[in-house]
Amino acid sequence: MPRKTEVPETCALCGCRVHRFGEYAKPTVQGRSHATEHHFIPERFFGRSKNRQGTQRDGIFTACPWGFEGKTAVYCYECHEELIHNPILLPDDVTTFAELIRQNGLNETEKPATREKIASRIQLFHSAIATGLKTLLRRQQALAELGHTCINESNRMCMHSENGCESVHRALEKLPLSLKPGQVPFSNGLYFFYEKGETSSHGPLGRIVRIGNHPRSDDTLVRRLRQHYSGQKNGSVFRKFLGGALIRSLTPNSPCLMPTPGRGHWERQNDDACALCAPVEEQVSSLLRARFTFRCVEVVDREERNRLEELLIATISACNECAPSATWLGHQAYSSVVRGCGMWNSQSVGGAQLTPEDLRRFEELVGQTVNKWHLRATATVWRHVLPSVLTDYISRNNIDQVFVAGSAQYVSVLSRPRWWEPADCRWFVAYVGRGNGNPYEIVPRMLGEAVRDLLGSSLTISSKWISL
């Protein structure tokens, strides 16, 4: 009889071959690959201890909630002792889990006599881990199905998605959050939605959950936002995703979603809502008003706007640091891409990402938008109050020479009416051309240098200072 070949043991996690030939725990390849068994559920949870055999203590569980009491798996020493036994919980993770504990009524002020709450906290912790792992796996599978790559069609190397994502979040934080479409002071641009309860290390106050545009027309940014907030599902894919997820979270077998995800009349484009799902339109509007905010970046050129939208979606959706929370409504969306990437976007996911040059251009646009918001907030003062104050000051002090330094936007506001006459007024206008850097950083430096040089020359007028 031929001898039966033994199947080599492998680690249940990393898949490496393991052995039982000695050198356990030594800092060698042999030591790190030594086989070791680990209980799925710790023995101490049932009042037993392998290290203190014969010692009995109060157990946490009388019966295993998962049905795996006493069962084990084989791992390498590395995965067992250095990975499983040493889970990493960062401060944000601790805060998040503490909030989950509180929301589930499992927090304590004094230790109770029974161990029911710690048992429930253990089960909640496992649920958080299991949900996070499944979410991350779906995310990776969705990106793999789309052929995700980090080299775009022009063979330009993209930024690492985590770096690009962090930079985008940081740049957008300079802009105000809006609650209503009518608050946006321009008509062309990109919008970035944030959702209550969705945060990440890149967006501790809110991660980006949707990026959008008005790709086929100009001057319709505000109208597009209004379609999301108060339109209908056939006019907004965003509303269709939200409504479908709402229905599925409340009534998974709703006839409005049948026969399969994405094929029911609510989730199918151009199908009308029935009497059952018609009220969902108002529920979506209420959800948007209650749980979503947004920021906008002005991008006038349509071609640039459309290109940046695609690059930004691909970059943010590929970032593992910005994974959705366990309670994110998007887990109920019919689109596997939405579920996988953790954003309410299905197009451009897995596409070409931002290059360093693209990011610099985006930061320039953000800087220009910041100036526009500031100008809007102070325009009344600059147009109507300050000129009168300056005219009075010039007259009272018999001033015959005035110098004004400002950005092109502020100068355009302050130069009307001609409040300085009859004095001579010279202007330094700071302007940053496209592709020359972030105006939000460059313009203040230009103004400071211009005033410094003017004072250093004893007010000698150079060609930088012009008359209007």
C-alpha positions as CSV (number, residue, x, y, z in Angstrom):
1,M,0.0,0.0,0.0
2,P,1.4,3.4,-0.9
3,R,2.0,5.6,2.1
4,K,-0.6,8.4,2.5
5,T,0.9,11.8,1.9
6,E,0.4,14.1,4.9
7,V,-1.1,17.5,4.0
8,P,1.2,20.3,5.4
9,E,-0.3,22.6,8.0
10,T,-0.7,26.2,7.1
11,C,-1.6,29.4,9.0
12,A,-5.3,30.2,9.0
13,L,-4.5,33.9,8.4
14,C,-1.4,34.5,6.3
15,G,-1.4,31.0,4.7
16,C,2.3,30.3,5.3
17,R,3.5,26.7,6.0
18,V,3.9,26.0,9.7
19,H,5.8,23.3,11.5
20,R,6.2,21.7,15.0
21,F,9.9,21.1,15.0
22,G,11.1,23.4,17.7
23,E,12.5,27.0,18.0
24,Y,9.0,28.2,19.0
25,A,9.0,32.1,19.5
26,K,12.7,32.5,18.6
27,P,13.5,35.5,16.3
28,T,14.1,33.3,13.3
29,V,12.1,32.2,10.3
30,Q,11.7,28.8,12.1
31,G,10.5,30.5,15.3
32,R,8.1,32.8,13.5
33,S,6.6,30.0,11.5
34,H,6.1,27.5,14.3
35,A,2.5,26.2,14.6
36,T,0.3,27.3,17.5
37,E,-3.3,26.8,18.2
38,H,-5.7,29.5,19.3
39,H,-9.3,29.3,20.6
40,F,-11.8,31.2,18.6
41,I,-13.5,32.1,21.9
42,P,-11.1,32.5,24.9
43,E,-11.4,29.7,27.4
44,R,-11.5,32.3,30.2
45,F,-14.9,33.5,28.9
46,F,-16.3,30.1,30.1
47,G,-14.4,30.2,33.5
48,R,-11.5,28.0,32.3
49,S,-7.8,28.7,31.8
50,K,-5.3,26.7,29.9
51,N,-2.5,28.3,31.7
52,R,-4.0,27.7,35.1
53,Q,-5.5,24.3,34.7
54,G,-7.8,23.2,37.5
55,T,-8.5,26.8,38.4
56,Q,-12.1,27.8,38.0
57,R,-13.3,31.4,37.8
58,D,-16.6,33.1,37.0
59,G,-17.3,32.8,33.3
60,I,-18.7,35.6,31.2
61,F,-20.8,33.2,29.0
62,T,-22.7,30.2,30.2
63,A,-23.2,29.2,26.5
64,C,-21.2,30.4,23.5
65,P,-23.2,33.0,21.5
66,W,-21.5,31.9,18.3
67,G,-21.4,28.1,18.7
68,F,-17.6,27.9,18.7
69,E,-16.8,27.0,22.3
70,G,-13.7,24.9,22.6
71,K,-12.9,25.1,18.9
72,T,-9.5,26.2,17.6
73,A,-7.6,27.1,14.5
74,V,-3.8,26.7,13.7
75,Y,-1.7,29.8,13.1
76,C,1.9,30.7,12.8
77,Y,3.6,32.2,15.9
78,E,3.7,35.6,14.1
79,C,0.0,35.9,13.4
80,H,-1.1,34.3,16.7
81,E,1.2,36.1,19.2
82,E,1.9,39.3,17.4
83,L,-1.3,40.0,15.5
84,I,-4.3,38.4,17.1
85,H,-3.1,39.0,20.7
86,N,-2.2,42.6,20.1
87,P,-5.1,44.4,18.4
88,I,-4.5,48.1,17.8
89,L,-7.1,50.6,19.0
90,L,-6.1,54.2,18.3
91,P,-7.7,57.1,20.3
92,D,-10.4,57.7,17.6
93,D,-11.2,54.0,17.6
94,V,-11.6,54.0,21.4
95,T,-13.9,57.0,21.2
96,T,-16.0,55.5,18.4
97,F,-16.4,52.2,20.2
98,A,-17.2,54.0,23.5
99,E,-20.0,55.8,21.7
100,L,-21.3,52.5,20.3
101,I,-21.3,51.1,23.8
102,R,-23.2,54.1,25.1
103,Q,-25.8,54.0,22.2
104,N,-26.4,50.4,23.0
105,G,-26.9,51.0,26.7
106,L,-23.9,49.0,27.7
107,N,-22.0,51.8,29.5
108,E,-21.6,51.7,33.3
109,T,-21.0,54.2,36.2
110,E,-20.4,51.5,38.8
111,K,-19.7,47.8,38.2
112,P,-22.8,45.7,38.5
113,A,-23.0,42.4,40.3
114,T,-23.6,40.4,37.1
115,R,-21.5,40.2,34.0
116,E,-24.2,40.6,31.4
117,K,-23.0,44.0,30.2
118,I,-19.4,42.9,29.6
119,A,-20.8,39.9,27.7
120,S,-22.8,42.2,25.5
121,R,-19.8,44.5,25.0
122,I,-17.7,41.6,23.9
123,Q,-20.4,40.6,21.4
124,L,-20.7,44.2,20.2
125,F,-16.9,44.4,19.7
126,H,-17.0,41.2,17.6
127,S,-19.8,42.6,15.6
128,A,-17.8,45.8,14.9
129,I,-14.8,43.7,13.8
130,A,-16.9,41.4,11.6
131,T,-18.8,44.3,10.0
132,G,-15.6,46.2,9.3
133,L,-13.9,43.2,7.7
134,K,-16.8,42.4,5.5
135,T,-17.1,46.1,4.5
136,L,-13.4,46.3,3.6
137,L,-13.6,43.1,1.6
138,R,-16.6,44.3,-0.4
139,R,-14.7,47.5,-1.0
140,Q,-11.6,45.8,-2.3
141,Q,-13.7,43.4,-4.5
142,A,-15.6,46.3,-6.0
143,L,-12.4,48.1,-6.9
144,A,-10.9,44.9,-8.3
145,E,-13.9,44.3,-10.5
146,L,-13.4,47.8,-11.9
147,G,-9.8,47.1,-12.7
148,H,-8.6,49.7,-10.2
149,T,-5.1,51.0,-11.0
150,C,-2.9,54.0,-9.9
151,I,-1.7,54.8,-13.3
152,N,-4.0,56.9,-15.5
153,E,-4.6,56.7,-19.2
154,S,-1.7,59.1,-20.0
155,N,0.7,56.9,-18.0
156,R,1.2,59.7,-15.4
157,M,1.8,58.3,-12.0
158,C,-1.0,59.1,-9.6
159,M,-0.6,60.1,-5.9
160,H,-1.0,57.4,-3.3
161,S,-4.8,57.5,-2.7
162,E,-4.3,58.0,1.1
163,N,-2.0,61.0,0.6
164,G,-4.3,62.5,-2.1
165,C,-7.4,61.9,0.0
166,E,-5.9,63.5,3.1
167,S,-4.8,66.6,1.1
168,V,-8.3,67.0,-0.5
169,H,-10.0,66.8,2.9
170,R,-7.5,69.3,4.4
171,A,-7.9,71.8,1.5
172,L,-11.7,71.7,1.7
173,E,-11.7,72.4,5.4
174,K,-10.8,76.0,4.6
175,L,-14.3,76.4,3.0
176,P,-17.6,77.0,5.0
177,L,-20.1,74.2,5.2
178,S,-23.5,74.9,3.6
179,L,-26.9,73.6,4.6
180,K,-28.9,75.0,1.6
181,P,-28.2,75.3,-2.1
182,G,-29.1,79.0,-2.1
183,Q,-26.0,79.7,0.2
184,V,-23.6,79.0,-2.7
185,P,-22.3,82.4,-4.1
186,F,-21.3,81.1,-7.6
187,S,-23.0,79.1,-10.4
188,N,-20.2,76.7,-11.6
189,G,-18.3,74.2,-9.6
190,L,-18.0,70.9,-7.8
191,Y,-19.8,69.9,-4.6
192,F,-18.7,67.6,-1.8
193,F,-21.3,66.1,0.6
194,Y,-20.7,65.1,4.2
195,E,-23.0,62.9,6.2
196,K,-23.6,63.0,10.0
197,G,-21.9,60.1,11.8
198,E,-19.4,59.5,8.9
199,T,-15.9,60.4,9.9
200,S,-12.3,59.2,9.3
201,S,-8.7,60.1,10.2
202,H,-8.7,62.3,7.1
203,G,-12.0,63.9,8.0
204,P,-12.3,63.8,11.8
205,L,-15.3,66.2,11.6
206,G,-16.7,64.5,8.5
207,R,-15.4,62.4,5.6
208,I,-16.5,63.1,2.0
209,V,-19.4,60.8,1.1
210,R,-20.3,62.1,-2.4
211,I,-18.7,64.3,-5.0
212,G,-20.8,65.8,-7.8
213,N,-21.0,68.2,-10.6
214,H,-23.3,69.6,-13.3
215,P,-21.4,68.0,-16.2
216,R,-23.6,68.8,-19.2
217,S,-24.3,72.4,-18.6
218,D,-22.9,75.7,-17.3
219,D,-24.3,78.0,-14.6
220,T,-26.4,75.3,-13.0
221,L,-24.6,74.3,-9.8
222,V,-27.2,75.7,-7.5
223,R,-30.0,74.1,-9.6
224,R,-28.3,70.8,-9.5
225,L,-28.0,70.9,-5.7
226,R,-31.7,71.8,-5.5
227,Q,-32.5,68.7,-7.6
228,H,-30.8,66.6,-4.9
229,Y,-32.5,68.4,-2.0
230,S,-36.0,68.7,-3.3
231,G,-36.3,67.0,-6.7
232,Q,-37.3,63.5,-7.7
233,K,-35.4,60.2,-7.8
234,N,-35.4,60.1,-11.6
235,G,-33.6,63.5,-11.7
236,S,-31.0,62.6,-9.2
237,V,-29.0,59.3,-8.9
238,F,-28.1,60.5,-5.4
239,R,-31.8,60.6,-4.3
240,K,-32.4,57.2,-6.0
241,F,-29.5,55.6,-4.0
242,L,-30.7,57.2,-0.7
243,G,-34.3,56.2,-1.2
244,G,-33.5,52.7,-2.2
245,A,-31.3,52.3,0.9
246,L,-34.0,53.8,3.1
247,I,-36.6,51.4,1.8
248,R,-34.3,48.4,2.1
249,S,-33.3,49.2,5.6
250,L,-37.0,49.4,6.7
251,T,-38.6,46.8,4.4
252,P,-36.1,44.5,2.8
253,N,-38.7,42.7,0.8
254,S,-40.6,45.8,-0.4
255,P,-42.3,45.3,-3.8
256,C,-40.8,48.6,-4.8
257,L,-37.4,46.9,-4.9
258,M,-38.4,43.7,-6.6
259,P,-37.5,41.5,-8.4
260,T,-33.8,42.1,-7.6
261,P,-31.7,45.0,-6.4
262,G,-31.6,47.8,-8.9
263,R,-34.5,46.3,-10.9
264,G,-37.4,47.5,-8.9
265,H,-39.3,50.6,-10.0
266,W,-37.8,52.8,-7.3
267,E,-34.2,52.0,-8.3
268,R,-34.8,51.8,-12.0
269,Q,-34.2,55.0,-14.0
270,N,-37.3,56.7,-15.4
271,D,-39.8,54.3,-13.7
272,D,-42.4,56.1,-11.7
273,A,-42.8,55.8,-7.9
274,C,-45.9,53.9,-6.8
275,A,-48.3,54.8,-4.0
276,L,-46.1,52.8,-1.6
277,C,-42.8,54.5,-2.3
278,A,-44.0,58.0,-3.3
279,P,-43.7,59.2,0.3
280,V,-40.0,58.2,0.2
281,E,-39.3,61.3,-1.9
282,E,-40.1,63.5,1.1
283,Q,-38.2,61.1,3.4
284,V,-35.1,61.6,1.2
285,S,-35.5,65.4,1.3
286,S,-35.8,65.3,5.1
287,L,-32.8,63.0,5.4
288,L,-30.7,65.4,3.3
289,R,-31.7,68.4,5.3
290,A,-31.2,66.6,8.6
291,R,-28.0,64.6,8.1
292,F,-26.1,66.1,5.1
293,T,-24.0,69.2,4.6
294,F,-21.8,70.2,1.7
295,R,-19.0,72.4,0.5
296,C,-18.5,73.8,-3.0
297,V,-15.4,74.7,-5.0
298,E,-15.8,77.1,-7.9
299,V,-14.6,75.6,-11.3
300,V,-15.8,77.7,-14.2
301,D,-14.3,75.7,-17.1
302,R,-16.6,72.7,-17.8
303,E,-13.9,70.5,-19.2
304,E,-11.7,71.0,-16.2
305,R,-14.6,70.6,-13.9
306,N,-15.6,67.2,-15.4
307,R,-12.0,66.0,-15.4
308,L,-11.4,67.0,-11.7
309,E,-14.7,65.3,-10.7
310,E,-13.6,62.0,-12.1
311,L,-10.1,62.2,-10.5
312,L,-11.4,63.3,-7.1
313,I,-14.0,60.5,-7.0
314,A,-11.4,57.9,-7.9
315,T,-8.9,59.2,-5.3
316,I,-11.3,59.5,-2.4
317,S,-13.1,56.2,-3.0
318,A,-9.8,54.3,-3.1
319,C,-8.7,55.5,0.3
320,N,-8.8,52.8,3.0
321,E,-8.6,55.4,5.7
322,C,-12.0,56.7,4.8
323,A,-14.0,53.5,5.1
324,P,-17.7,53.8,6.1
325,S,-19.0,53.3,9.6
326,A,-20.7,50.0,10.5
327,T,-24.1,51.9,10.6
328,W,-23.7,53.8,7.3
329,L,-26.9,53.8,5.3
330,G,-25.0,53.1,2.1
331,H,-24.5,49.5,3.2
332,Q,-28.2,49.1,2.1
333,A,-27.6,50.5,-1.3
334,Y,-28.3,48.3,-4.3
335,S,-25.1,49.3,-6.1
336,S,-22.2,47.0,-5.1
337,V,-19.9,49.9,-6.1
338,V,-21.5,52.2,-3.5
339,R,-21.3,49.6,-0.9
340,G,-17.8,48.7,-1.8
341,C,-16.3,52.2,-2.0
342,G,-18.1,53.8,0.9
343,M,-19.4,56.7,-1.1
344,W,-22.7,57.6,-2.7
345,N,-20.9,57.5,-6.1
346,S,-20.9,54.7,-8.6
347,Q,-19.2,56.3,-11.6
348,S,-15.4,57.0,-11.8
349,V,-14.7,54.7,-8.9
350,G,-11.6,52.7,-9.7
351,G,-10.5,55.2,-12.3
352,A,-7.4,57.4,-12.7
353,Q,-6.5,59.3,-9.6
354,L,-5.1,62.8,-8.9
355,T,-1.5,63.5,-9.8
356,P,0.5,65.9,-7.8
357,E,-0.1,68.5,-10.5
358,D,-3.9,67.9,-10.3
359,L,-3.8,68.3,-6.6
360,R,-1.9,71.6,-6.8
361,R,-4.5,72.9,-9.3
362,F,-7.3,71.8,-7.0
363,E,-5.8,73.6,-4.1
364,E,-5.5,76.7,-6.3
365,L,-9.2,76.5,-7.0
366,V,-10.0,76.1,-3.4
367,G,-7.9,79.1,-2.5
368,Q,-9.8,81.2,-5.1
369,T,-13.1,80.0,-3.8
370,V,-12.1,80.9,-0.2
371,N,-11.5,84.4,-1.3
372,K,-14.8,84.6,-3.0
373,W,-16.6,83.4,0.2
374,H,-14.7,86.0,2.2
375,L,-15.5,88.7,-0.3
376,R,-19.2,87.9,-0.2
377,A,-19.2,88.0,3.6
378,T,-17.6,91.4,3.7
379,A,-18.8,93.0,0.3
380,T,-21.3,95.3,1.9
381,V,-18.6,96.8,4.1
382,W,-16.1,97.1,1.3
383,R,-18.6,98.6,-1.1
384,H,-20.7,101.0,1.0
385,V,-19.1,101.6,4.4
386,L,-15.3,101.7,3.9
387,P,-15.3,104.2,0.9
388,S,-17.2,106.8,3.0
389,V,-14.8,106.3,6.0
390,L,-11.7,106.6,3.8
391,T,-13.1,109.7,2.0
392,D,-13.7,111.4,5.3
393,Y,-10.3,110.4,6.7
394,I,-8.5,111.7,3.5
395,S,-10.3,115.0,3.7
396,R,-9.7,115.6,7.5
397,N,-6.0,114.9,7.2
398,N,-5.3,116.6,3.9
399,I,-3.9,113.5,2.3
400,D,-2.7,113.8,-1.3
401,Q,-1.2,110.4,-1.9
402,V,-2.9,107.0,-1.2
403,F,-1.6,103.5,-1.7
404,V,-3.9,100.4,-1.7
405,A,-2.7,96.8,-2.0
406,G,-5.2,94.0,-2.5
407,S,-6.2,90.9,-4.5
408,A,-7.8,91.4,-7.8
409,Q,-11.2,90.5,-6.4
410,Y,-11.1,93.0,-3.5
411,V,-9.6,95.8,-5.7
412,S,-12.5,95.4,-8.1
413,V,-15.0,96.0,-5.3
414,L,-13.1,98.8,-3.5
415,S,-12.2,100.8,-6.6
416,R,-15.8,101.9,-7.1
417,P,-16.7,104.7,-6.4
418,R,-13.6,106.8,-6.7
419,W,-13.5,107.7,-3.0
420,W,-9.8,108.8,-3.0
421,E,-10.3,111.9,-5.3
422,P,-8.8,114.5,-5.5
423,A,-5.8,112.6,-3.9
424,D,-3.6,110.5,-6.2
425,C,-4.2,106.8,-5.6
426,R,-1.8,104.0,-6.6
427,W,-2.8,100.4,-6.5
428,F,-0.9,97.1,-6.2
429,V,-3.1,94.3,-7.6
430,A,-2.1,90.8,-6.5
431,Y,-3.0,88.2,-9.2
432,V,-2.0,84.6,-9.4
433,G,-2.4,83.0,-12.8
434,R,-3.6,79.5,-13.4
435,G,-1.0,76.9,-12.5
436,N,1.2,79.2,-10.5
437,G,0.2,78.0,-7.0
438,N,-2.4,78.4,-4.4
439,P,-3.7,82.0,-4.3
440,Y,-4.8,81.6,-0.7
441,E,-1.1,81.3,0.3
442,I,0.6,83.4,-2.5
443,V,-1.5,86.5,-2.5
444,P,-0.9,87.5,1.2
445,R,2.8,87.0,0.6
446,M,2.7,89.2,-2.5
447,L,0.9,91.9,-0.7
448,G,3.3,91.9,2.2
449,E,6.3,92.1,-0.1
450,A,4.8,95.0,-2.1
451,V,4.1,97.0,1.1
452,R,7.6,96.2,2.5
453,D,9.3,97.3,-0.7
454,L,7.2,100.5,-0.8
455,L,8.1,101.5,2.8
456,G,11.7,100.5,2.2
457,S,12.0,102.9,-0.7
458,S,10.5,105.8,1.2
459,L,7.2,105.6,-0.8
460,T,9.0,105.8,-4.2
461,I,6.4,104.7,-6.7
462,S,7.5,101.8,-8.9
463,S,5.8,100.3,-11.9
464,K,4.1,97.7,-9.6
465,W,1.9,100.5,-8.4
466,I,-0.6,101.6,-11.0
467,S,-3.4,104.2,-11.4
468,L,-7.0,103.1,-12.0
